[in-house]
Amino acid sequence: MNRRSRGSSSSSGSVGGASDSCRRRSDVPRNRNNDNNKGGDSADVSFIVGTCSSMCPERERVTRERLRDLSVFERLHGNPTKSSSDLAVKKFCRTLSAADVQASDVRPLPVLEETLRYLLSLMDSREHPFEVVHDFIFDRTRSVRQDLSIQNLASERVIHLYEEIVKFHVISRQRLQSCSGASISSMHHLNMEQLAKTLTTLYNIYDVNRKPDYIYENEAEFRSLYVLLHLNTSSGVMGEPLSLWFRKLTSNLIKSKEMCFVRKLLRSYRNGNYRSFLRTTASEATYLQYCISEPHIREMRSFAVECINNVCYKLQPYPLLRLSQNLMMKYIIFRSWMLNLYAMSVVLRYVLIPMAALCCQRSRQASAVQRKVLKTMI
């Protein structure tokens, strides 16, 4: 059975009944919608119940086929003018008005769940560079969030969807760092922006569904990601300061293992205790927490080398094996890392600094010549 038929069978039940899986967020402020941040967005659209049974509305698919607006993942046999209901996925639309939205264009929760499963299955695709894969999933997950927002859904099943989308952005953050290209910087910035927005929405839905003395299965881990994103106060990540953010958490969340871990990590980072920071990360971090912490891990390792270089006895070599252990790195990886660090220092010392000095000297000489010319003209 293909995806379309499964979506059709499951959506019929969701449209007909008012089950918990399709509970509406009547108490969530409408301006919470993070996907429509320009002009007339879906905040102006009355909440509807979607009836689209496929990953992409047929009207949109036909239009995009005609305009040759198909991603490489949506083309049937590589044909840029032909797709199918099993390949086409609804695109994100930045601006929506009440006249534009119809129930037949909005996917109900079961179809959105299947759409997200399909999108995330492309993460490990080796047929295309990761930046191409990321760009496609990035846009289509925003469309999933948009459909959820239009229908004002906020059940526990919706929580799972948002958690999966957060995972996508976190993993993309790590993988994009190994990509190269002119557009990588902007892709990384947009990914971080949507990660922050998706986390904010997820936290709102946690609060909407809050039960007394209850924490959702993955809530503590996903709350801890906010702290890791704000370890460095100058990181530029969206959100309120940690001092205010911590006050909103329940005592059960504060006492959770995941939050105790990030609070310890925060103290170590702010105090410059690289040994505690690296050891705590190596022994306690989950995969998602490690992905977020990786830039800070590199920063603390460089800081550790700088401290050891300044403090240790210069005439006696510092054992590399011991240094690799202090930095919590395997020795083989450590040697490669040190060679790269040394190569960067050599380039800086013998290439970049002399070039900068030469440029400054030539600039001063040119300025002197210009002044002489001006004097003769006067």
C-alpha positions in Angstrom: 0.0 0.0 0.0 1.5 3.4 -1.0 1.7 6.5 1.2 -1.3 8.1 -0.4 -3.7 5.3 0.4 -2.4 5.0 4.0 -2.9 8.8 4.4 -6.4 8.6 3.0 -7.5 5.8 5.4 -6.0 7.5 8.5 -7.2 11.0 7.7 -10.9 10.0 7.5 -10.9 9.1 11.2 -9.2 12.3 12.2 -11.5 14.6 10.3 -14.7 13.0 11.5 -14.1 12.8 15.2 -12.9 15.3 17.9 -10.3 12.9 19.4 -7.4 13.9 21.7 -5.0 13.5 18.8 -6.6 16.5 17.1 -7.3 18.6 20.1 -7.2 22.4 19.3 -4.9 24.9 21.1 -7.6 27.4 22.0 -5.5 28.8 24.8 -2.3 29.3 22.8 -1.7 32.9 21.5 -2.1 33.1 17.8 1.1 35.1 17.4 3.0 32.0 18.5 3.1 30.9 14.9 6.8 31.0 14.0 6.6 30.0 10.4 4.7 33.0 9.2 6.7 36.0 10.2 5.8 38.3 7.4 2.7 40.4 6.7 -0.6 38.6 6.3 0.2 35.1 7.6 -1.8 32.2 8.9 -2.6 34.1 12.1 -5.3 35.8 10.0 -6.8 32.4 9.0 -9.6 30.8 11.0 -8.7 27.4 12.3 -9.8 24.7 10.0 -9.7 20.9 9.8 -7.6 19.7 6.9 -8.9 17.1 4.4 -5.9 16.7 2.1 -5.1 13.0 2.0 -1.6 13.2 0.3 1.7 14.8 1.1 1.0 17.6 -1.4 -2.4 19.0 -2.5 -3.1 18.0 -6.1 -3.7 21.6 -7.1 -0.3 22.6 -5.9 1.4 19.6 -7.5 -0.2 20.2 -10.9 0.8 23.9 -10.7 4.4 23.1 -9.8 4.7 20.5 -12.6 3.6 23.1 -15.1 6.1 25.7 -13.7 8.9 23.1 -13.4 9.1 23.9 -9.7 10.0 20.4 -8.5 12.8 19.4 -6.2 15.2 16.6 -7.3 13.5 14.5 -4.7 10.0 15.1 -6.2 10.8 14.3 -9.9 9.3 11.1 -11.3 12.2 9.3 -13.0 14.2 12.5 -13.0 11.6 14.4 -15.1 11.5 18.1 -14.0 7.9 18.4 -15.2 6.4 15.3 -13.7 5.9 14.1 -10.1 3.5 11.8 -8.2 1.5 11.8 -5.0 4.3 9.5 -3.5 7.1 12.1 -4.2 5.6 15.6 -4.1 5.6 17.3 -0.7 3.8 20.5 0.0 6.0 23.6 -0.1 6.2 26.2 2.7 4.2 29.3 1.8 5.4 32.5 3.5 2.2 34.5 3.3 -1.3 33.1 3.6 -4.7 34.8 3.6 -8.1 33.5 4.4 -9.0 33.5 0.7 -6.0 31.3 -0.1 -6.6 28.5 2.4 -9.0 25.7 1.8 -9.5 22.5 3.8 -8.5 20.5 0.8 -5.0 22.2 0.8 -4.3 21.4 4.5 -3.1 18.0 5.6 -4.6 16.5 8.8 -2.5 15.1 11.6 -2.1 11.5 10.3 -1.0 12.7 6.9 1.5 15.2 8.5 2.9 12.3 10.6 3.5 10.2 7.5 4.9 13.2 5.6 7.4 13.9 8.4 8.5 10.2 8.5 9.1 10.3 4.7 11.1 13.5 5.0 13.3 12.3 7.8 14.0 9.1 5.9 15.9 11.2 3.3 18.4 12.4 5.9 20.8 9.6 5.2 20.5 10.0 1.4 23.9 9.6 -0.4 22.7 10.5 -3.9 23.0 14.2 -3.2 25.2 16.5 -1.1 23.8 17.1 2.4 23.2 20.7 1.7 20.8 19.7 -1.0 19.0 17.2 1.3 18.9 19.8 4.1 17.4 22.5 1.9 14.6 20.2 0.8 13.7 18.9 4.3 14.2 22.4 5.8 11.5 23.9 3.6 9.0 21.0 3.8 9.2 20.7 7.6 8.3 24.4 7.8 5.3 23.5 5.7 4.4 20.7 8.2 4.6 23.2 11.1 2.5 25.6 9.1 -0.3 23.1 8.6 -0.2 22.2 12.3 -0.5 25.9 13.2 -3.3 26.5 10.8 -5.3 23.7 12.4 -4.2 24.8 15.9 -3.2 21.3 16.9 -1.5 20.7 20.2 -1.8 17.1 21.3 0.9 14.7 22.5 1.2 13.4 19.0 2.0 17.0 17.9 4.6 17.1 20.6 6.3 14.1 19.0 6.3 15.8 15.6 7.9 19.0 16.9 10.5 16.9 18.7 11.4 15.2 15.5 11.7 18.5 13.7 14.0 19.8 16.4 16.2 16.7 16.0 16.5 17.5 12.3 17.7 21.0 12.9 20.1 19.9 15.6 21.7 17.2 13.5 21.8 19.6 10.5 23.6 22.1 12.6 26.4 19.6 13.1 26.5 18.3 9.5 26.5 21.7 7.9 29.7 22.6 9.7 31.5 20.0 7.5 30.0 21.3 4.3 31.6 23.9 2.1 30.2 26.4 -0.3 29.1 30.0 -0.7 25.6 29.4 0.7 26.5 27.3 3.7 26.8 30.3 6.0 23.3 31.5 5.2 21.9 28.0 5.5 23.5 27.6 8.9 22.0 30.9 10.0 18.5 30.0 8.8 18.8 26.6 10.4 19.6 28.1 13.7 16.8 30.6 13.4 14.2 27.9 12.7 15.7 25.7 15.5 15.1 28.5 18.0 11.5 29.0 16.7 10.7 25.3 16.7 12.0 25.0 20.3 9.8 27.9 21.4 6.7 26.4 19.9 7.5 23.0 21.4 7.9 24.5 24.8 4.6 26.3 24.4 2.9 23.0 23.6 4.5 21.3 26.6 3.0 24.0 28.8 -0.4 23.8 27.1 -0.6 20.1 27.9 1.0 20.4 31.3 -0.3 18.0 34.0 0.5 18.5 37.7 3.9 17.0 38.6 4.3 15.5 35.2 7.2 15.7 32.7 6.9 14.4 29.2 9.3 11.6 28.3 11.7 13.7 26.3 10.9 17.1 27.7 13.9 17.5 30.0 16.3 16.7 27.2 14.7 19.2 24.8 14.5 21.8 27.5 18.3 21.3 28.1 19.0 22.2 24.4 18.0 25.8 25.1 20.7 26.1 27.8 23.3 24.6 25.5 22.4 27.1 22.8 22.9 29.9 25.2 26.2 28.8 26.9 27.9 31.7 25.2 26.1 35.0 25.9 27.5 36.4 22.7 26.2 33.5 20.5 23.4 35.6 19.0 20.8 32.9 19.4 17.3 34.1 19.7 15.6 33.9 23.1 15.5 35.4 26.6 18.4 35.3 29.0 19.0 32.1 31.0 18.4 33.8 34.3 14.8 34.6 33.3 14.3 31.3 31.4 15.2 29.1 34.4 12.5 30.8 36.6 9.8 29.5 34.3 10.7 25.8 34.8 8.9 23.6 37.3 10.9 22.1 40.2 10.6 18.6 38.6 12.3 19.9 35.5 15.0 21.7 37.4 15.8 18.5 39.3 15.9 16.3 36.2 19.1 14.5 35.2 19.3 16.4 31.9 18.9 19.9 33.5 21.4 19.1 36.2 23.9 18.1 33.5 23.5 21.3 31.5 23.6 23.5 34.7 26.9 21.8 35.6 28.1 22.3 32.1 27.1 26.0 32.2 29.1 26.6 35.4 32.2 24.9 33.9 32.0 26.9 30.7 31.5 30.2 32.4 34.3 29.5 34.9 36.7 28.3 32.2 37.0 24.9 33.9 37.9 23.0 30.7 38.6 19.7 32.5 35.2 19.5 34.1 33.5 20.7 30.9 35.1 18.1 28.7 34.7 15.2 31.1 31.1 16.0 31.9 30.2 16.2 28.2 32.0 12.9 27.4 30.3 11.0 30.2 26.8 12.4 30.3 25.8 14.1 27.1 23.2 12.5 24.8 23.6 12.6 21.1 21.5 15.7 20.6 23.3 17.5 23.5 26.6 16.6 22.0 25.6 18.0 18.6 24.7 21.3 20.2 27.8 21.3 22.4 30.4 20.4 19.7 31.4 24.0 18.9 31.9 24.7 22.6 33.9 21.5 22.9 36.3 22.7 20.2 36.5 26.1 21.9 37.3 24.6 25.3 40.0 22.3 23.8 41.7 25.2 22.2 41.4 27.1 25.5 42.9 24.1 27.3 45.9 24.0 25.0 46.4 27.7 25.5 46.3 27.3 29.3 48.7 24.4 29.4 51.1 26.2 27.1 51.1 29.3 29.3 51.3 27.5 32.7 53.5 24.4 32.2 57.3 24.3 32.4 58.5 25.2 28.9 61.8 23.4 29.0 60.2 20.0 29.6 57.9 18.7 26.8 54.3 18.0 27.8 53.4 14.4 27.0 51.1 14.3 24.1 49.3 11.2 25.4 48.5 12.9 28.6 47.3 16.0 26.7 45.0 13.9 24.6 43.6 12.3 27.7 43.0 15.8 29.3 41.2 16.9 26.1 39.1 13.7 26.0 40.3 12.8 22.5 41.5 9.5 21.0 45.2 9.7 20.4 45.0 9.2 16.6 42.3 11.9 16.3 44.3 14.1 18.7 47.4 14.0 16.6 45.5 15.0 13.4 43.9 17.9 15.4 47.2 19.1 16.7 48.8 19.0 13.3 45.9 21.1 11.9 46.3 23.5 14.9 50.1 23.8 14.2 49.5 24.3 10.5 47.1 27.1 11.2 49.6 28.8 13.6 52.4 28.5 11.0 50.2 30.0 8.3 49.2 32.8 10.6 52.8 33.6 11.7 54.6 33.2 8.4 52.0 34.0 5.8 49.0 36.1 7.0 50.8 38.4 9.4 53.7 39.3 7.0 51.1 39.8 4.2 49.1 42.1 6.4 52.2 44.0 7.3 53.2 44.3 3.7 49.7 45.6 2.7 49.9 48.2 5.5 53.3 49.3 4.3 52.2 49.7 0.7 49.1 51.5 1.8 51.2 54.0 3.8 53.5 54.5 0.8 50.6 55.1 -1.5 49.1 57.6 0.9 52.5 59.4 1.0 52.6 59.6 -2.8 49.1 61.0 -3.0 49.9 63.7 -0.4 53.0 64.7 -2.5 50.9 64.9 -5.7 48.3 67.1 -3.9 51.0 69.4 -2.6 52.4 69.9 -6.2 48.9 70.6 -7.5 48.3 73.2 -4.9 
